[in-house]
Amino acid sequence: MNRLVLTAQLLERGALRYTPAGLPALDLSLKHESQVTQDGQPRQVFFEIKARAIGAVTQQVAGLEMGSTHGFAGFLGSQRNGRGVVFHVTELD
């Protein structure tokens, strides 16, 4: 199963564009910070991840304030160049 649910802050949002199939698309940069428990020990987690919204969810994402924190859900896929991953956002909480 490939499903990611993440609470994150919206750092960057690119310009609205359209896929070759005519779907609206937005490229995003998200930042996550939290504390988790690993092997019984607390651990601080901090990372930034590239994300992409395609289709109907782009309207919701376009309305978010920069710097605001939200729940994002979706899946991980490869970037166009095949290096690294991108978080494909399909739902917004």
C-alpha positions in Angstrom: 0.0 0.0 0.0 1.2 3.5 -0.9 -0.6 6.1 1.3 0.9 9.0 3.1 -1.0 11.2 5.7 0.9 14.2 6.9 0.4 17.3 8.9 2.5 20.0 7.2 3.1 23.7 6.7 2.7 25.1 3.2 6.1 26.7 2.4 5.8 27.3 -1.4 3.2 27.0 -4.1 4.0 27.3 -7.8 1.8 28.9 -10.5 -1.3 27.0 -11.6 -0.5 25.0 -14.7 -2.3 22.3 -16.7 -1.2 18.7 -17.5 -1.2 17.4 -21.1 -4.6 15.8 -20.2 -6.0 19.3 -19.3 -6.1 18.8 -15.5 -5.1 21.7 -13.2 -1.8 21.1 -11.3 0.1 22.9 -8.5 3.6 22.1 -7.3 4.1 22.6 -3.6 6.8 22.6 -0.9 5.7 21.3 2.5 7.5 21.3 5.9 6.8 18.8 8.6 8.0 18.9 12.3 7.0 16.5 15.0 8.2 14.3 17.8 7.9 10.5 17.4 8.9 7.5 19.5 11.5 5.2 18.0 12.5 2.1 19.9 11.1 3.6 23.1 13.1 6.9 22.7 11.7 10.3 21.6 13.0 11.6 18.3 12.5 15.0 16.7 11.5 14.7 13.0 11.9 17.6 10.6 11.8 17.5 6.8 10.7 19.3 3.7 9.1 17.5 0.9 8.1 18.3 -2.7 4.4 17.8 -3.4 2.0 18.1 -6.3 -1.8 18.5 -6.4 -3.6 17.5 -9.6 -7.2 17.7 -10.4 -10.1 19.0 -8.2 -7.9 19.2 -5.0 -5.9 22.0 -6.7 -8.8 24.5 -6.0 -8.6 23.7 -2.2 -4.8 23.9 -2.2 -4.8 27.2 -4.1 -7.0 28.7 -1.4 -4.5 27.9 1.5 -2.6 30.7 3.1 1.2 30.4 2.8 2.7 29.3 6.1 -0.5 27.7 7.3 -0.6 24.1 8.6 -3.0 21.5 7.3 -3.5 17.7 7.0 -2.5 16.4 3.6 -3.1 12.8 2.3 -2.1 11.1 -0.9 0.7 8.8 -2.2 4.4 8.9 -3.1 5.6 8.8 -6.7 8.8 9.4 -8.5 9.8 12.8 -9.9 9.7 13.4 -13.6 13.5 12.8 -13.9 13.2 9.5 -11.9 15.3 10.9 -9.0 13.7 11.3 -5.6 10.1 11.2 -4.7 7.2 13.6 -4.8 4.1 13.5 -2.5 1.0 13.5 -4.7 -1.7 15.2 -2.6 -5.2 13.8 -3.3 -7.0 15.0 -0.1 -6.8 18.0 2.1 -8.1 18.1 5.7 
